[in-house]
Amino acid sequence: MLREWITSVATACPPAARRLGLHREPAAIAARARRHQAAWAPHLASSRRLVAVMAERFGRGGTLLVLGSGPLLDLPLDALSPRFNRIVLADIAHGPGPRWRAWRDPKIVLDLVDLTGTAADIAAGRPLTPHCDAYVGTTPDLVLSLNLASQLPLTAHRLVAAQAGAATADALAADIVRSHLDHLARLAAPCLILTDVERRWLDGQGRVQSVEDPLFGLALPGDRLATWPWAVAPAGEIAPGKGFETTVAAHLLPPPPQP
């Protein structure tokens, strides 16, 4: 807990997002990965392998844009660096690990970006209209949406569900996912999307108790490259006798046609 607290304090995060507690997320993710290293290893290996394959295919010495870079667990930076002259890590919070990597490597640029367009409005109690124009009009070689689409709605969904009920929260969450997919399409670059497409809650014996759609009815665009299971939280991690696993899908939005 002390390590997580120190990491959270050293995490760069916009004031509105910090008020929502989002500065704690990178440390919490990294801590869970340490606790369940064996369970997470196949997922992280699959993510890194596909990212490296896409970098080899599309890297032309330009820019790699990573949306949802997090604590860099699923990003093979050492393999990516030779393929790109610039690597932009975009997230709403950057912990000490990414900050250290950016300090050491002039190719790496850290951007603090609210990819939902809602954090400031949530913190101020204003109506929410999900939208993001970040990097639209730029020309990256490759875009990664890195285990992000299913995570973007979580904060807004939790808060709105408590205030206005599940149906309103679900509708907002779908709008956030839809806005993200629209944002990716407007970037006009090849894009690898990695995200959960099914979430299964388990009892202490690993039996499925319920199934959720983390994309709230939205289908991923592009060509499906692979799927695999991810044991995110083995039983006891969240509550005694309760855990969850997901199915992760990798989709490729192809590059736009050349004029």
PEZI-V338867 format. One line per field, one symbol per residue. ss: DSSP state (H for helix, E for strand, C for the rest). psi: psi as a letter, one per 20 degrees, with the letter a starting at -180 (. if undefined). burial: # if it has 16 or more other ideal C-beta (glycine too) atoms within 10 Angstrom, else .. A space follows every 50 residues. Layout:
ss->???
psi->???
burial->???
This chain:
ss->CHHHHHHHHCCEECHHHHHCCHHHHHHHHHHHHHHCHHHHHHHHHHHHHH HHHHHHHHCCCCEEEEECCCCCCCCCHHHHHCCCCEEEEEECEECHHHHH HHHHCCCEEEEECCCCCCHHHHHHCCCCCCCCCCCCCCCCCEEEEECCHH HHCHHHHHHHHHHHCHHHHHHHHHHHHHHHHHHHHHCCCCEEEEEEEEEE EEECCCCEEEEECCCCCCCCCCEEEEEEEEEEECCCCCECCEEEEEEEEE EEECCCCCC
psi->hggggggghjpppqgghhhijiiigghgghghhghlgghighghggghgh ghghghgipkjcppooolhbjkhjomhhhhgiiqipooopripoahghhg ghhhoihppppopoihjighhghikrqpnpqpjpjpirmqhqpponlghi hhigggggghhhhirhggggggghhggghghggghiilqpppopqpippp pqaijjpphqpqoijliqqprapphrqqqongnqpiggqpkprqrrppqp qoorqqqp.
burial->......##..####.###.#.######.##.##..#..##..##.###.# ##.##..##..################.###.##..#############. ##....##.##.#######.##.....#.#.#.##....########### ###.###.###.......##.##########.##..############## ##...........###.#.#.#.......######......######### ###......
